[in-house]
Amino acid sequence: MGAIFSAFAAWLGPFVMSALAWLVSSIGPSVLASLTVGVGVYTGFSVIQSDLSSVVLGYSSLPADMLAMAQLLGATFVLKLFVSAFSVRVSILAARTFFFNAK
């Protein structure tokens, strides 16, 4: 019984290693590029979110009349809309830079 397992392992080992080497060489660089772009964009968005949260926290310290006027004009909606549009723009630019212009 041990001889059968030994023969099977001797046959399966090189096959698995060559398949793994092919897989890493074919999709490895694109996976690494995707992870790099993802980490960079996530880090940038974290900084933007922390800055925006400090603005929103400072927004509530306005005087009552100015706060009522800003809420009436929809200032928080405009801030959220601007940050969302900016984040989509940055994501599209990062994707174009790293994936479509790569040679």
Residue pairs with C-beta under 8 A, 6 or more apart in sequence:
33 98
33 99
33 102
36 98
37 94
37 95
37 98
37 99
40 94
41 90
41 91
41 94
44 90
45 87
45 90
48 83
48 86
48 87
49 83
52 79
52 83
55 79
56 76
56 79
59 67
59 70
59 75
59 76
60 67
62 70
70 76
